[in-house]
Amino acid sequence: MKKLSLFSGIGGIDLAAKWAGIETVAFCEKEHFPQKVLRRHWPNTPIYDDVCTLTREVLERDGIIGTGRTIDLISAGYPCQGESYAGKRKGQADDRWLWPEVTRILDELSPSWFLGENVSGHITMGLDQVFTDLETLNYTAMAFHIPALAVDGDHERYRVFVVAYSNKESGPQKNKAISSVREKWETWKNASWCDWRPIPRSNWHIFGPPVSRSTNGIPDRLDRCYGLGNAVSPYQVYPILSAIKAINDQIRRANYENKI
């Protein structure tokens, strides 16, 4: 399963995707410090720095997609400053509101899955528009409001995760695929987070030493604080990505069996 990562930050979602068996084939992140982190841990994965110029044509030119190479999942931690309770909450009037670029890329690439991430303030500002746009693009979507504490995090850090599945499947497999997704989602919603299989912790060093112990100088420390402040805990999003991978594998098996 192949994933394109938009607004990647320091790779929290992408690390969780790796644990779940999903390969990130390209990043899009404009900030210098997060790019350094991504290059350190994914040295062979290309990084684009402007979501506004990232197109299907560019990805085809660079060999990211093409014959036999498709994007199954797009993840996007789209900018949250316009929705954050810590800001002025301008929402879509904020010039950092880049959700329309996400919808453009979704429309161009038509992945089977979408995973969005944002702050709690997104629930009351902007989330309705996200659902409307996803429905227009023919996706079935739902949102989950999950604290890092749910996976034994040391801080509350609530995040809104938007999970969407494309309804564009054609032929006799469509209804079976959609019902599989819905059935799995119902099980998923009702399950305790503790029911998920153990999450590997060997790569947690990706985020470097704790901020309070950084001795790399003030500028780097500020960059580290910024990166960590915007980061998604991989443990927080891993159950979602694990479920997406399991459902996707189930659908592929069902489609294969229907063909033979």
Protein Blocks (a to p, Z undefined) as FASTA:
>chain_A
ZZddehklnolmmmmmmmnopacfbdcdfbfklmmmmmmmmmmbccdfbfklgcfklmmm
nomacehiacfbdcddddfklmpmklnonmjmpmklcklmmmmmmmmnopabdcddddfk
lmmgojlmmmmmmmmnopacddddddfklnopabfkpadddddddfkbgcjklmmmmmmm
mmmmmmmmmpcfklpccddfklmmmnopafklgcgbjklmmmmmmmmmmpccfklmmmmm
mmmmmmmmmmmmmmmmmmZZ
